[in-house]
Amino acid sequence: MKYLKINTEETADLEALKNAILQMKGVDSIEIVDDENPESELKKAFAKTKEQFKKGDYETLVNDIFDILTKK
């Protein structure tokens, strides 16, 4: 899976952008992430936990969550 990061202005219509990109062939899903809201970053970190637990990669998991919580 590959990701595309798009930086927008405050006035951008994110729903219109989301709908336009979803119409493109090969686009599976879209998530709007707010850098000002660490909750969305924390949500992404927890989404990775299942795979990390399967691999026994506990150290990376803890480091990812710690970095998000301490990030200004």
Backbone hydrogen bonds in HBPLUS format (Angstrom, degrees):
<---DONOR---> <-ACCEPTOR-->    atom                        ^
c    i                          cat <-CA-CA->   ^        H-A-AA   ^      H-
h    n   atom  resd res      DA  || num        DHA   H-A  angle D-A-AA Bond
n    s   type  num  typ     dist DA aas  dist angle  dist       angle   num
A0012-ALA N   A0009-GLU O   3.18 MM   3  5.42 168.5  2.20 112.8 116.1     1
A0017-LEU N   A0013-ASP O   3.06 MM   4  6.35 159.9  2.10 152.3 158.5     2
A0018-LYS N   A0014-LEU O   2.82 MM   4  5.93 157.8  1.87 145.1 151.7     3
A0019-ASN N   A0015-GLU O   2.93 MM   4  6.11 162.9  1.96 147.9 151.9     4
A0020-ALA N   A0016-ALA O   2.97 MM   4  6.14 155.4  2.03 145.6 152.4     5
A0021-ILE N   A0017-LEU O   3.00 MM   4  6.21 163.0  2.03 152.3 156.3     6
A0022-LEU N   A0018-LYS O   2.99 MM   4  6.16 153.6  2.06 149.2 156.8     7
A0023-GLN N   A0020-ALA O   3.23 MM   3  5.42 142.7  2.38  99.5 109.6     8
A0024-MET N   A0021-ILE O   3.07 MM   3  5.46 157.3  2.13 111.2 118.1     9
A0027-VAL N   A0024-MET O   3.34 MM   3  5.89 164.9  2.37 132.0 132.3    10
A0037-ASN N   A0034-ASP O   2.86 MM   3  5.22 153.6  1.93 111.3 120.2    11
A0040-SER N   A0037-ASN O   3.22 MM   3  6.14 148.3  2.33 125.8 129.3    12
A0042-LEU N   A0038-PRO O   2.89 MM   4  6.17 157.0  1.95 152.9 160.0    13
A0043-LYS N   A0039-GLU O   2.84 MM   4  6.04 148.1  1.94 143.5 152.5    14
A0044-LYS N   A0040-SER O   3.14 MM   4  6.41 152.3  2.22 140.0 145.9    15
A0045-ALA N   A0041-GLU O   3.01 MM   4  6.32 154.4  2.08 147.0 154.1    16
A0046-PHE N   A0042-LEU O   2.97 MM   4  6.25 158.3  2.02 151.6 156.6    17
A0047-ALA N   A0043-LYS O   3.01 MM   4  6.23 139.9  2.18 140.0 151.3    18
A0048-LYS N   A0045-ALA O   3.19 MM   3  5.37 136.6  2.39  98.5 109.6    19
A0049-THR N   A0046-PHE O   3.10 MM   3  5.06 146.5  2.22  97.4 107.5    20
A0052-GLN N   A0048-LYS O   3.10 MM   4  6.30 162.1  2.14 155.1 160.7    21
A0053-PHE N   A0049-THR O   2.76 MM   4  5.88 158.5  1.81 156.9 161.5    22
A0054-LYS N   A0050-LYS O   3.09 MM   4  6.32 153.9  2.16 143.1 150.1    23
A0055-LYS N   A0051-GLU O   3.10 MM   4  6.37 148.5  2.21 143.2 151.2    24
A0056-GLY N   A0052-GLN O   2.92 MM   4  6.00 113.6  2.37 134.6 151.8    25
A0057-ASP N   A0052-GLN O   2.83 MM   5  4.97 153.7  1.90 153.5 151.3    26
A0056-GLY N   A0053-PHE O   3.07 MM   3  4.84 144.2  2.20  93.5 104.5    27
A0061-LEU N   A0057-ASP O   3.45 MM   4  6.61 160.4  2.49 140.8 146.3    28
A0062-VAL N   A0058-TYR O   2.98 MM   4  6.22 166.1  2.00 156.8 159.1    29
A0063-ASN N   A0059-GLU O   2.95 MM   4  6.13 161.6  1.99 149.3 155.0    30
A0064-ASP N   A0060-THR O   2.83 MM   4  6.01 159.8  1.87 153.7 158.7    31
A0065-ILE N   A0061-LEU O   3.12 MM   4  6.36 169.9  2.13 154.9 156.6    32
A0066-PHE N   A0062-VAL O   2.90 MM   4  6.01 162.8  1.93 151.1 156.6    33
A0067-ASP N   A0063-ASN O   2.88 MM   4  6.00 159.7  1.92 149.5 154.7    34
A0068-ILE N   A0064-ASP O   3.12 MM   4  6.35 156.0  2.18 147.1 153.2    35
A0069-LEU N   A0065-ILE O   2.97 MM   4  6.21 160.8  2.01 152.5 157.7    36
A0070-THR N   A0066-PHE O   3.00 MM   4  6.12 147.3  2.11 148.4 156.4    37
A0071-LYS N   A0067-ASP O   2.99 MM   4  5.84 119.9  2.37 137.5 150.5    38
